[in-house]
Amino acid sequence: MVDRQFPRPVELLELMQFRKPELNLKKRRLESALTIEDLARIARRRTPRAAFDYTEGAAEGELSLARARQAFQDVEFHPSILHDVSQVDTSCEIWGGPSALPFGIAPTGFTRLMQTEGETAGAGAAGAAGIPFTLSTLGTTSIEGVKAANPHGRNWFQLYVMRQREISYGLVERAAAAGFDTLFFTVDTPIAGARLRDKRNGFSIPPQLTLGTIINAIPRPWWWYDFLTT
């Protein structure tokens, strides 16, 4: 025999409270993203394939990308049991300066191709989190714009050394004048990698439009609106 009793309505109300609906569509989408993979799925739906593949893809058969992801998956954390964790300190020193976490934001070219605020959002988020932000030579926000977005945080600058040295020197001088504290030299790209996704999508500057890329972009009007107006 099962002993049953009907709950009182007051008790049910305490246990079953409806969540307030989120009317902001962007905030609702982001709140539903619990992992990086969730964010990627949202981006894939809302971004033309050429722009998405440029951000997510890599060169040739993307073996190095797959191995890098596997290396992160192979990392194991060994928890310390019965230790006091009421005060956890993740801060460390990276290249002569403080960081709230043992990592920063790496340089990415053409950032605003994927997200309208681009480096401004990244630098602001890095400043709020207390970690370094790195601006790419091929960034889509100026050195001074990044400084304005992250005025009190650590800003780094990544440099492609160009044949016209005066261009590179000028960028370094501007970064130093803006208070960037670390300079990254990229030395492993004497030639660009063969990014096969980009070639198939006609991704180039200026873009090489095909019927396929136009058809793929039509259902994503907000991306085009942001791209054309910013």
trRosetta pair geometry for C-beta under 8 A, 3 or more apart (Angstrom, degrees):
i j d omega theta_ij theta_ji phi_ij phi_ji
7 11 5.0 -118 -177 78 104 124
7 12 5.4 115 117 -54 130 94
8 11 4.7 91 63 4 84 105
8 12 7.3 -154 93 -7 45 85
9 12 5.5 -55 -150 35 38 113
9 13 6.4 40 155 -24 69 103
10 13 5.8 -52 -152 31 32 113
10 14 6.9 33 151 -20 62 103
11 14 5.9 -55 -157 30 35 112
11 15 6.7 17 154 -7 67 110
12 15 6.0 -69 -150 44 34 101
12 16 5.6 -17 171 22 75 115
13 16 6.8 -71 -119 58 22 79
13 17 7.3 61 175 -78 57 75
14 17 7.7 -25 -170 -45 20 102
22 27 5.7 -125 176 100 129 107
22 28 4.3 164 96 -83 122 93
22 31 6.6 126 -7 23 172 150
23 28 7.9 -167 69 -42 6 124
24 27 3.9 46 96 21 118 115
24 28 6.3 166 87 -19 60 86
25 28 5.6 -57 -145 36 30 113
25 29 6.4 32 156 -21 65 103
26 29 5.8 -53 -152 33 31 110
26 30 6.5 22 155 -12 65 108
27 30 5.9 -59 -146 41 32 107
27 31 6.1 33 156 -22 67 108
28 31 5.8 -53 -143 36 29 111
28 32 6.6 27 156 -19 61 107
29 32 6.0 -64 -157 34 29 108
29 33 6.9 28 149 -24 64 105
29 42 5.7 115 174 -136 115 139
30 33 5.6 -52 -153 26 39 114
30 39 8.0 28 -128 -105 69 91
30 42 7.9 134 -83 159 52 179
32 38 7.1 -150 121 178 71 132
33 38 3.8 167 -143 116 72 117
33 39 4.8 78 -170 -67 145 68
33 42 6.0 -64 -77 -15 126 136
34 38 5.5 90 38 -7 57 156
35 38 4.8 111 53 -1 70 98
35 39 7.4 -130 101 0 46 84
36 39 5.6 -52 -155 35 39 113
36 40 6.4 41 147 -22 68 103
37 40 5.5 -50 -148 34 35 115
37 41 6.6 39 152 -22 65 100
38 41 5.8 -52 -152 31 33 111
38 42 6.7 33 151 -17 64 102
39 42 5.7 -54 -153 35 35 111
39 43 6.3 33 151 -18 67 107
40 43 5.6 -55 -146 39 33 112
40 44 6.2 38 154 -26 66 104
40 56 6.8 89 -143 -101 115 129
41 44 5.7 -48 -145 30 31 114
41 45 6.8 30 155 -18 61 103
42 45 6.0 -60 -157 34 31 109
42 46 6.3 -1 159 2 67 117
43 46 6.2 -75 -140 49 29 94
43 47 5.2 -2 175 1 72 128
43 52 6.0 146 137 -120 97 105
43 55 7.7 -79 156 79 145 146
43 114 6.9 4 -153 -167 126 106
44 47 6.7 -63 -115 46 17 95
44 52 5.6 94 -110 -154 58 154
46 220 6.1 123 -175 -134 42 108
46 222 7.1 -35 -166 68 103 114
46 223 6.3 146 154 -54 75 112
47 51 5.1 -111 174 85 108 113
47 52 4.4 131 99 -62 120 99
47 114 6.4 -4 -122 -138 149 70
47 220 6.6 111 -116 -153 10 154
47 223 5.7 135 -116 -105 52 149
48 51 5.1 78 67 15 86 103
48 52 6.9 -166 89 -7 39 92
48 213 7.0 53 -179 -168 124 81
48 216 5.6 100 -150 119 81 102
48 217 4.3 -2 -103 -98 125 84
48 220 5.6 -151 -57 57 71 149
48 223 6.2 -168 -15 107 87 152
48 224 8.0 73 -37 -61 123 85
49 52 5.7 -62 -142 42 31 109
49 53 5.8 26 164 -17 70 111
49 201 5.9 -154 112 -120 98 126
49 213 7.3 -125 54 -122 101 70
49 216 4.9 -51 3 173 110 151
50 53 6.2 -57 -141 39 23 106
50 54 6.5 30 156 -25 60 105
50 198 7.3 75 -156 -131 82 59
50 201 3.9 162 -102 155 82 132
50 202 6.7 -58 -103 66 135 71
50 203 4.4 162 -168 -78 106 103
50 207 7.3 86 136 -139 162 122
50 213 5.8 19 -32 -132 127 116
50 216 7.7 125 -13 91 84 141
51 54 5.8 -51 -150 29 30 114
51 55 6.8 22 156 -12 62 106
51 113 5.0 -159 -142 155 107 101
51 114 6.0 166 160 -86 107 65
51 203 7.8 157 -67 -115 40 124
51 223 7.4 -173 44 -179 155 137
52 55 6.0 -66 -158 39 32 105
52 56 6.0 2 160 2 71 116
52 114 7.4 103 -96 -117 49 99
53 56 6.0 -64 -129 52 31 95
53 57 4.7 25 176 -24 71 127
53 197 4.0 -145 169 156 126 132
53 198 6.7 -176 112 -68 110 56
53 201 5.7 161 53 -28 142 150
53 203 7.2 -154 78 -29 107 148
54 57 6.5 -44 -108 36 13 106
54 110 7.0 -29 136 83 140 140
54 113 6.8 -23 79 114 140 148
54 195 7.6 53 -123 157 63 149
54 197 7.4 -159 -68 103 42 114
54 198 5.8 68 -94 -91 82 102
54 201 7.9 -111 -46 67 85 148
54 203 5.5 -172 -69 -174 113 161
55 108 7.7 31 -133 -168 86 128
55 113 7.4 -171 -55 90 107 108
55 114 4.9 56 -67 -74 150 140
57 62 6.6 -97 -162 -89 69 127
57 65 7.8 -110 -175 -46 35 168
57 195 6.1 104 117 -164 121 102
57 196 7.9 -132 180 58 136 66
57 197 4.0 -120 -112 30 165 147
57 198 7.0 -168 80 -35 146 81
58 62 4.3 116 59 -121 105 81
58 64 6.3 -139 159 66 149 94
58 65 3.9 -175 -6 -40 152 129
58 193 7.4 -36 172 125 65 154
58 195 7.1 -128 153 -119 20 87
59 62 7.2 150 63 -81 34 54
59 64 7.5 21 52 31 92 120
59 193 3.1 -80 -91 163 143 129
59 194 5.5 93 -162 57 95 53
59 195 5.3 -71 -98 -79 62 61
59 196 7.6 99 -163 -8 41 78
60 63 7.0 -30 97 8 112 93
60 193 6.9 -92 -16 -178 83 102
60 194 5.5 67 -68 71 69 100
60 196 6.6 71 -125 -21 17 113
61 196 7.9 28 -73 9 38 142
62 65 4.5 -39 -173 38 86 122
62 66 6.0 93 127 -25 84 95
63 66 5.7 -57 -149 38 33 110
63 67 6.2 30 155 -18 68 107
64 67 5.7 -55 -145 39 32 110
64 68 6.3 34 154 -22 66 105
65 68 5.8 -54 -148 33 29 111
65 69 6.5 27 155 -15 63 105
66 69 5.9 -56 -150 37 31 109
66 70 6.3 31 152 -19 65 108
67 70 5.5 -54 -146 38 33 113
67 71 6.3 41 152 -27 65 101
68 71 5.6 -48 -150 28 32 115
68 72 6.9 30 152 -15 62 100
69 72 5.9 -54 -156 35 35 109
69 73 6.5 32 149 -17 66 107
70 73 5.4 -56 -147 39 36 112
70 74 6.2 38 153 -25 68 106
71 74 5.7 -55 -148 33 30 113
71 75 7.4 47 150 -37 59 90
72 75 5.9 -36 -163 3 39 115
80 83 4.3 9 124 0 114 142
80 85 8.0 149 74 -65 102 111
84 87 7.4 12 137 30 102 81
85 88 5.7 18 -170 -66 80 104
90 100 6.6 47 87 157 96 62
90 101 5.2 1 131 -108 123 63
90 102 6.9 -109 173 -14 88 84
91 98 6.4 -9 -172 -167 113 98
91 99 6.7 166 -151 88 67 46
91 100 5.3 -45 -96 -131 84 38
91 101 7.5 -48 -96 -53 42 28
91 130 7.7 -49 -105 132 99 134
92 98 7.8 153 87 -151 31 56
92 99 5.8 -18 64 63 74 93
92 101 7.7 -6 20 153 98 16
92 102 5.0 36 24 -90 144 84
93 96 7.0 20 176 -106 106 6
93 97 6.7 155 -154 76 75 21
93 98 6.1 -47 -103 -95 65 47
93 99 7.2 136 -121 17 18 84
94 97 6.4 -33 68 66 67 74
94 98 7.9 56 24 175 76 10
94 99 4.8 18 8 -7 117 134
94 102 7.3 142 -66 -146 116 54
94 104 7.0 -164 99 -30 166 116
94 132 6.6 -110 84 -9 137 132
95 182 5.4 60 119 -106 147 136
96 181 7.7 -138 88 154 110 120
97 132 7.6 98 88 -73 125 117
97 154 5.5 137 125 -105 147 141
97 181 6.0 73 -44 115 152 152
97 182 7.7 -120 15 -42 130 115
98 130 7.7 -45 126 175 100 102
98 154 7.8 -177 68 -38 61 134
99 102 6.8 117 98 -98 125 28
99 103 7.7 178 154 46 144 22
99 104 6.5 -94 -130 -67 139 95
99 130 6.8 136 -164 135 45 80
99 131 5.2 49 -160 -125 99 63
99 132 6.0 -56 -101 -16 117 88
99 154 7.1 -71 -86 31 84 146
100 129 6.2 -151 62 150 134 65
100 130 3.1 71 -20 95 129 123
100 131 5.8 -90 44 -58 88 73
101 129 6.9 -29 3 156 122 110
101 130 7.4 119 -2 86 79 91
101 131 5.3 -31 45 -83 97 122
103 131 6.6 4 91 -155 55 139
104 126 6.7 43 -159 -140 82 124
104 131 4.8 -180 -111 160 65 99
104 132 3.5 -27 -121 66 145 87
104 133 6.5 -145 179 -67 106 27
104 134 6.4 99 122 -23 122 97
104 154 7.6 -81 -117 91 137 116
104 156 7.2 77 130 9 157 132
105 122 5.4 168 161 -179 161 109
105 123 8.0 -135 61 -81 147 44
105 125 7.6 93 -57 84 147 104
105 126 5.1 -100 2 -78 125 124
105 131 6.9 112 -17 110 80 113
105 132 7.1 -146 30 103 69 59
105 133 4.8 1 52 -122 118 65
105 134 6.1 -159 95 23 69 78
106 134 5.7 -21 -155 51 27 132
107 134 4.3 -84 -55 124 78 109
107 135 6.4 24 -116 120 97 14
107 136 3.6 127 178 -74 107 81
107 137 7.8 41 179 4 145 61
107 139 7.3 -92 -157 -63 93 102
107 156 7.9 -105 -56 99 100 101
107 158 3.8 -63 -41 6 163 148
107 184 6.7 -151 -16 63 134 152
108 111 5.0 94 96 -84 106 94
108 122 8.0 174 34 -77 117 167
108 136 5.8 -124 64 -25 22 137
108 139 7.7 81 79 -101 55 77
109 136 4.8 -122 -74 129 61 156
109 137 7.6 -19 -97 69 100 65
109 138 3.3 8 -130 93 109 122
109 139 6.7 -108 -122 -67 47 38
110 113 4.3 14 155 -9 102 126
110 114 7.8 95 122 -11 83 85
110 138 6.2 -29 -30 142 71 106
110 139 8.0 -148 -38 -135 23 24
110 140 5.8 62 -135 -42 35 119
111 114 6.6 -68 -174 37 45 97
111 115 6.9 -38 158 49 80 88
111 118 3.9 116 105 -154 103 94
111 119 5.2 115 58 -47 152 75
111 122 6.8 -74 -168 -10 154 138
111 136 7.5 149 -34 25 105 121
111 139 6.2 -3 3 -143 112 73
111 140 5.5 -145 46 28 75 105
111 141 7.3 -39 56 -3 123 99
112 115 6.6 -86 -128 77 43 50
112 116 6.1 34 -157 -151 91 25
112 117 7.3 -157 -111 78 92 15
112 118 3.3 -54 -68 -56 79 134
112 119 7.4 -61 -46 0 91 76
112 140 4.0 -114 17 95 109 145
112 141 7.1 118 -39 -43 120 87
112 230 6.9 -124 176 117 132 116
113 140 7.1 155 -25 -36 73 155
113 227 7.5 36 -137 -114 53 106
114 118 7.8 116 56 -99 74 77
115 118 5.8 161 82 -71 80 47
115 121 6.5 -69 125 39 129 148
116 226 4.3 -99 -85 -169 120 126
116 230 5.4 77 -158 51 99 164
117 120 4.8 -101 176 70 86 104
117 121 3.7 88 106 -35 124 109
118 121 6.5 132 63 22 21 96
118 122 7.0 -49 150 0 43 106
118 139 7.6 131 158 -171 124 85
118 140 5.2 -84 -161 72 167 109
118 141 5.6 172 102 -32 120 112
119 122 5.2 -57 -141 43 40 113
119 123 5.7 37 162 -20 74 106
119 133 7.8 119 -164 165 84 127
119 135 6.0 51 -147 -115 142 90
119 139 5.3 35 -53 -166 147 121
119 140 6.7 169 -5 60 108 67
119 141 3.8 -135 56 30 121 130
119 145 7.1 92 90 105 116 110
119 146 5.4 -53 146 -91 122 100
119 149 7.3 155 126 42 75 156
120 123 6.2 -53 -140 38 23 106
120 124 6.3 22 158 -16 59 112
120 141 5.6 170 -42 -110 79 156
120 145 6.4 -65 -81 155 96 105
120 146 7.4 -131 -88 -99 51 52
120 149 4.5 -168 -146 -90 65 149
121 124 5.9 -60 -146 40 27 110
121 125 6.2 26 157 -19 65 109
121 149 7.9 -69 -34 -166 17 144
122 125 5.8 -57 -146 37 28 109
122 126 6.3 28 155 -19 64 107
122 133 5.9 136 133 -143 92 122
123 126 5.6 -52 -146 36 32 112
123 127 6.4 34 154 -20 64 105
123 133 4.5 151 -112 124 65 170
123 135 7.6 5 -74 -68 119 98
123 141 7.8 -121 -5 92 130 151
123 146 4.8 169 -74 -155 159 79
123 149 4.1 93 87 99 121 119
123 150 3.9 -116 166 -22 98 120
123 153 7.4 171 -179 66 77 132
123 155 6.8 12 -137 -104 115 106
124 127 5.7 -53 -149 35 31 112
124 128 6.4 30 153 -18 64 106
124 149 4.8 -85 -54 175 86 99
124 150 6.2 -143 -78 -68 37 80
125 128 5.7 -55 -148 37 32 111
125 129 6.2 19 157 -9 66 111
126 129 5.9 -65 -144 46 29 102
126 131 5.1 -97 -155 77 81 79
126 132 6.5 -31 -178 124 131 16
126 133 3.7 176 40 -58 165 104
126 150 6.1 -6 74 -110 101 144
126 153 5.9 144 115 148 90 157
126 154 7.9 -97 146 63 118 72
127 130 7.6 35 -177 -70 29 33
127 133 7.3 -39 -39 -16 72 128
127 149 7.4 -172 -5 133 136 69
127 150 4.0 -171 -53 -132 122 87
127 151 7.6 49 -125 32 152 50
127 152 6.5 98 -153 62 116 76
127 153 3.5 -134 -108 -25 78 139
130 153 7.1 -153 -122 -122 33 105
131 153 7.8 12 67 -165 31 126
131 154 7.7 -81 152 52 28 109
132 153 7.4 167 -112 157 39 101
132 154 4.2 -54 -103 98 82 114
132 155 7.2 160 -159 -94 77 16
132 156 5.4 42 172 -15 122 113
132 182 7.2 -1 -152 31 147 135
133 146 7.0 -159 111 -171 128 115
133 150 5.7 166 27 -23 140 171
133 153 6.7 60 5 115 106 130
133 154 7.3 152 21 92 65 64
133 155 5.6 -24 69 -115 91 66
133 156 6.9 -175 90 26 40 79
134 155 7.8 141 -95 -169 30 55
134 156 4.3 -29 -103 77 77 107
134 157 7.2 171 -157 -84 69 13
134 158 5.5 59 170 -32 111 105
134 184 6.4 29 -150 -9 128 142
135 139 4.9 -39 -172 -40 85 159
135 141 7.3 -104 -132 75 116 93
135 143 6.5 153 102 -107 163 63
135 146 5.0 -87 -73 -58 135 169
135 155 6.7 16 -12 -175 108 101
135 156 7.2 179 18 87 68 53
135 157 5.4 -20 62 -112 96 65
135 158 6.7 -159 89 20 45 81
135 175 7.7 -166 61 -112 125 114
135 180 7.6 -86 28 -110 116 139
136 139 4.4 144 60 -52 76 82
136 158 5.1 -23 -115 61 50 122
137 157 8.0 80 -67 175 66 86
137 158 6.0 -100 -19 101 79 78
137 159 5.7 92 -66 -131 118 35
137 160 4.5 -118 44 14 162 93
137 171 6.7 25 -123 -174 88 165
137 186 7.8 -107 2 15 125 128
138 160 7.4 38 -31 -3 93 133
139 146 7.6 -5 151 -53 160 129
141 145 4.3 -121 175 93 96 133
141 146 5.7 119 112 -56 117 82
141 149 7.7 1 160 -6 153 140
142 145 4.2 102 54 0 80 104
142 146 7.2 -143 94 -4 46 81
143 146 6.0 -55 -156 33 30 109
143 147 6.6 30 148 -17 63 106
143 157 7.0 4 -119 -102 109 127
143 171 7.3 160 -51 -158 138 72
143 174 4.8 123 58 130 159 113
143 175 5.4 -117 -143 -84 137 65
143 178 5.2 -173 147 -3 103 157
143 180 7.2 -76 -160 -33 107 131
144 147 5.5 -51 -150 36 36 115
144 148 6.4 38 151 -21 66 103
144 174 7.5 -78 -44 178 86 109
144 178 5.8 -145 -93 -102 57 131
145 148 5.7 -52 -149 34 33 112
145 149 6.5 28 153 -15 65 106
146 149 5.7 -58 -148 39 33 109
146 150 6.3 -20 166 28 69 104
146 155 5.8 127 133 -140 115 138
146 178 7.7 76 72 148 91 149
147 150 6.8 -82 -137 64 24 70
147 151 6.3 60 163 -102 66 59
147 155 6.2 -95 -90 1 66 167
147 178 4.3 -126 -60 -177 147 114
147 179 6.4 109 -130 46 121 102
147 180 7.6 -97 -80 -54 102 82
148 151 6.4 7 -140 -67 26 95
150 153 4.2 -60 179 47 105 114
150 155 5.7 140 88 -68 125 106
154 181 5.8 -63 -147 35 88 125
154 182 7.4 34 174 4 108 111
155 175 7.9 -145 119 -158 109 91
155 178 7.2 -50 83 119 145 109
155 179 7.0 79 44 98 113 81
155 180 4.6 -79 102 -110 95 79
155 181 7.2 114 61 11 56 77
156 180 6.1 116 -122 -170 19 102
156 181 7.0 -55 -87 61 67 66
156 182 4.1 -27 -117 72 101 101
156 183 7.3 -171 -166 -77 79 20
156 184 6.1 65 156 -23 115 104
157 171 7.2 177 171 150 138 99
157 172 7.3 166 100 -112 144 55
157 175 4.0 -48 -30 -130 160 153
157 180 4.7 46 -22 160 106 160
157 182 7.5 171 26 89 62 56
157 183 5.7 -18 69 -116 91 65
157 184 6.7 -157 99 24 41 82
158 184 4.0 -26 -108 71 69 123
158 186 6.2 50 178 -36 100 107
159 168 6.1 84 -172 -152 118 98
159 171 6.5 152 -116 100 100 129
159 172 6.4 8 -93 -73 146 95
159 183 6.2 2 -6 -173 123 96
159 184 6.4 164 15 81 70 61
159 185 5.8 -29 66 -106 100 53
159 186 6.8 -164 83 12 46 83
160 168 7.6 -122 92 -102 51 107
160 186 5.5 -27 -90 55 65 121
160 189 7.2 -49 -125 72 106 125
161 165 7.6 -1 -171 -114 88 74
161 168 5.3 30 -134 -111 56 159
161 185 6.9 12 -34 -149 110 95
161 186 7.8 -163 0 62 76 72
161 187 7.9 25 12 -96 119 67
162 165 7.0 -174 78 -82 73 31
162 167 5.0 -17 59 70 143 123
162 168 5.2 -180 27 -45 86 103
164 167 4.7 62 99 -3 103 111
164 168 7.6 155 95 -6 60 84
165 168 5.5 -57 -156 40 48 110
165 169 5.9 47 149 -22 77 105
166 169 5.5 -50 -141 39 35 114
166 170 6.2 41 156 -25 65 104
167 170 5.8 -56 -152 33 27 112
167 171 6.7 27 152 -18 62 104
168 171 5.8 -55 -151 34 33 110
168 172 6.5 30 154 -16 66 106
169 172 5.8 -58 -150 38 32 110
169 173 6.3 32 154 -20 66 108
170 173 5.7 -55 -147 36 31 112
170 174 6.4 30 155 -19 64 105
171 174 5.8 -56 -150 36 31 110
171 175 6.4 30 153 -18 66 106
172 175 5.7 -54 -147 36 32 110
172 176 6.3 31 155 -18 66 106
172 183 6.5 24 -130 -120 101 137
173 176 5.8 -54 -146 37 30 110
173 177 6.2 31 154 -19 64 108
174 177 5.7 -56 -146 38 31 112
174 178 6.3 23 156 -15 65 109
175 178 5.8 -62 -148 41 30 106
175 180 4.0 -43 176 36 91 140
175 183 7.0 119 103 -95 146 93
176 179 7.9 63 178 -57 30 16
176 180 6.6 -74 -76 53 31 87
180 183 7.4 90 122 -73 115 70
186 189 5.9 -1 145 18 113 112
189 192 6.4 29 -171 -95 108 46
189 193 7.4 -71 -124 -27 98 82
192 195 7.6 -55 153 -9 105 99
194 199 7.5 -12 -177 -26 77 135
195 198 4.1 41 108 15 113 118
195 199 6.8 155 91 -17 63 85
195 203 7.9 -56 106 72 123 123
196 199 5.5 -53 -148 35 38 113
196 200 6.3 35 156 -17 69 105
197 200 5.9 -61 -151 39 30 108
197 201 6.1 16 157 -9 67 114
197 203 7.7 16 117 15 74 133
198 201 5.9 -66 -143 46 29 103
198 203 3.9 -88 -154 61 81 118
198 204 7.4 111 163 -61 105 64
199 202 7.8 33 -180 -69 28 29
199 203 7.6 -65 -46 41 21 81
201 213 6.4 99 -175 -92 74 111
202 207 6.6 74 129 -178 94 77
202 208 3.9 -120 -171 82 103 93
202 209 6.7 144 125 -90 147 12
202 210 5.2 164 -27 -11 155 107
202 213 5.6 -92 52 -39 125 143
203 207 6.7 -35 -134 -125 42 88
203 208 7.9 -79 -23 36 8 86
204 207 6.1 140 60 -116 61 36
204 208 5.3 34 36 -9 117 100
207 213 7.7 -162 167 146 120 160
209 213 5.5 -132 -146 74 61 126
209 214 6.0 58 -175 -54 109 97
210 213 5.0 95 50 7 76 98
210 214 7.1 -141 92 -3 40 88
211 214 5.8 -59 -151 38 32 111
211 215 6.3 31 154 -19 67 108
212 215 5.8 -56 -146 37 30 109
212 216 6.2 28 156 -19 65 109
213 216 5.6 -55 -146 38 32 113
213 217 6.2 27 156 -19 65 110
214 217 5.9 -61 -146 38 29 107
214 218 6.7 47 154 -43 63 95
215 218 6.0 -36 -153 3 32 117
216 219 7.9 -68 180 29 33 93
216 220 7.9 -1 142 7 62 119
217 220 5.7 -83 -161 49 50 105
217 223 7.5 -116 -153 80 85 121
217 224 6.4 90 171 -64 110 118
218 221 7.8 -1 179 -62 40 78
220 223 4.4 0 150 21 110 120
220 224 6.6 120 106 -17 79 91
221 224 5.6 -61 -153 41 40 110
221 225 6.1 44 151 -26 73 105
222 225 5.4 -48 -144 33 36 116
222 226 6.4 35 156 -16 66 103
223 226 5.9 -58 -152 39 30 108
223 227 6.1 29 152 -20 66 110
224 227 5.5 -53 -139 39 32 113
224 228 5.9 21 164 -12 68 111
225 228 6.4 -61 -141 41 22 101
225 229 6.0 -4 168 2 61 120
226 229 6.5 -74 -135 48 21 95
226 230 5.7 -22 -179 17 64 121
227 230 7.2 -74 -126 49 12 84
